[in-house]
Amino acid sequence: MTSADATTDTTHESTDPVPGKDGDLPTVLIDQIEFHVREFLRPRLEGLTDEEYFFDPSADGKAWTVHRRTPAGQAPPTAIQGGSGEMAIDFEFPEPQPAPLTTIAWRFGHILVGVLAARSHSHFGGPPADYMTWNYAATAQEALAQFDAEYDRWITGVRSWSAEDLQVAVGEAEGPFAEYSRATLVAHINRELIHHLAEIALLRDLWAHRG
């Protein structure tokens, strides 16, 4: 027996993996969206003006937007006009193909109602919210205040879910996706916020560099 034979070979010994920092599901999901919203996306909205808020990026002036209600006897821009207050939002169903360009005001309307407020109502007991009854903002600052309130309501609710809670099915409030987990819903909302807020940031860039 040689000394080489007597040497213990530890090359292939199995070792337990070292747990990574902050790898639990609630932390991962919350940190993902908080990092983007608080560090990048929300700061990009500071100083938003009413001119930018209503800026039409289309070449034909037919972008969907939020606007004051069409007077009685006049045809509105689209077949469906959502909203309960003095401001209305443009919609059609089914949506035209290709989909129309939209203003920052319209994007905020979608984020506030369809992405945040309706989900907060369904899952955290927030006030009822839908596209037809929402009081759409008439100014950029009002829209930002609505966003801050609805984002805080949503993220506070998400923080209340433990890792076990996140595995519970979302239920009938999510229609055909009822059997999917709350974790899947949170990841979807994260994607929606990152996607649409980035669109708003791009519209601000287009406004700044308009001809």
N, C-alpha and C positions, 0 to 999 in steps of 0.2 A: 504494500500500500504506500503510495507516494504522498508527499506533502500536499500535492495538488489535489489528490483524491480526498484528502482529509479536510480540505477547505470547504466551508459551507457556502453553497451558491445561493445568494439571496436575490438574484436578479429577478426571478419570477415570483417572488413571494407576494401574495395579495395583501393590500392594505386598504383600510376603510377610507373612502373619499372624504376630504375635508369640506364641511359645509361652507358654502359661499355666504357672504354678508348680504343681509336684506333680501334673501331669495324666496321668502314666503309670498304666496299669491296676493294677499291684500296689499302688501308693500310694493310689489312689482307693478300692479295695476295702477295704484294711486300715484306712485312716483313717476310713472311714465307720463301721465297726463299733467300732473302738477309741474313737472319739469318744463314741459312745452308751453303750457298756458302761462305760468307765473314768470318764467325766465325769458321766453321768446314772444309768444303770440300776444299776450295781453299788453306788454310794453309797445308792440308794433301798432296798437290801436290808440295810443295816447295822442291827443291833439287832433283827432278825427273831426273834420268840419262838416257842416250840413251840405256844402257843395260836393264834397267827396261822398258823403252818405247817399246822395241821390244821383251821383254821376252815372250817366248812361254810356257804357263802353261799346255799344253797338254802332254800326255804321248807318243804320236806318232809323234810329230813335225809337225802337220797339222793344227794348229790353224790359223784362218783367221787373216790377218795382213795388214800392209802397207809396201811395199817393192819397191825396184828399179824395173823398168819395165823389164819384161822377154825379153831377146834378140830375135830378129827375127829368126824364124825357130825353136824355143823351145816352148814347151807347158807351158802356165801359170798355176799357182796353181788352179785357178777356171775359170769357163766359162766366167764370167763377170769380167773385170778389169776396175775399175773406175779411174778417175783422168786425168788431162790435162798436168801435168808436168812430171818430171823425176820419181816421185813416183806413184805407183798404189795401189789400195785397192781391196781386194778380196770380190766378191759377187757371189751368184747364185740365180736364180729365177726359180721355187720356192725354198725356203730355205730348205736345207736337214733337215731331222728329225732323230735323235735329232739335234738341231742346233749346229754347231761347237763352240768350245771354241775360244775366240778372245784375241788378245793382247791389251795392253793399247793404242798402236798406232791406232788400229782399232776402239776401243771405242771412242777415241777422234775424229776420222773421222766421226763417226755416230753423236756424239753430235754437232760438229761444223757445219755439213752440214744439216742433217735431222732435228735436234732439233732446232738449233738457226738460222743459216744463211738463210736457205730457208724461214723460217717464217718471219724474218726481211725484206726480199725482198718482200714477199707477203703483209705484213701489215704495214710496215714503210718505204717503198721505198729504202731499202738497195740494195746493188749490187746483181745481179742474182747469184744463187747458186744451184748446184745440184751435185749428186755423180759422174757424169761422167766428169764434167768440173772443179771440185775443185782442187786446187794446194795443195796436201797433204804434211804435214810437214815431213821433213827428219830427224829432231832431236826433242828431248823432249822439249828443250827450245823454238823452233819455234812453236811447238804445244801449249805450254802454252801461248805464245804471241797471237796466233790465238784465243785461248779460251777467253783470257781477252778482246780482241777487240770485238769478237762476243757476248759475254755475256753483255758487256757494251752497245753495240748497241741495243740488245733486251730489256734489262731492262730500258734503257732510253726511248724506245718506249712505253713500258708498263706504265711508269710513266706519259706519256702524255695523257693516257686515264682516263677520269673522271668516276665516278660511273655510270653515264648515258651511256657513251661510252662503258663501259664494258658489257652493256646489248644488244648492237648491234650484229646482226648475223655476223659470220665470213665470210660468202660468199663463192663463188665458189672456192677460193684458197684452201679451206680445203676439196674439193671433196665431199664425201658422208656425211660429217659433216657440210655442209654449213649452215644449219639452227641453229646450236648451237651458243651460245653466245661467245663473246670475253672472258668473265670471265671463261667460261669452257675451252677455249684454254689456257689461262694463267695458270689455275690450272693443266692442262695436261702437259704443259712445265715444271712447277715446279716439278711435279712427275718424269718426264723424267730426269731432271737434278739431282735430289736427288738420283734416282735409279742408273743411269749410273756412276755418280761420286763416289758413294759408291762402285760400282764394281771396279773402278780403284783403289780406296784406298785398297780394298781387294787384288787386284793383286800385289800392292806394298808390302803388308804383306806376300804374298806367295813368292815373290822374296826375301824378307829379311830372310825368314825362309826356303828357299830351302835346300835340303839335300846336 
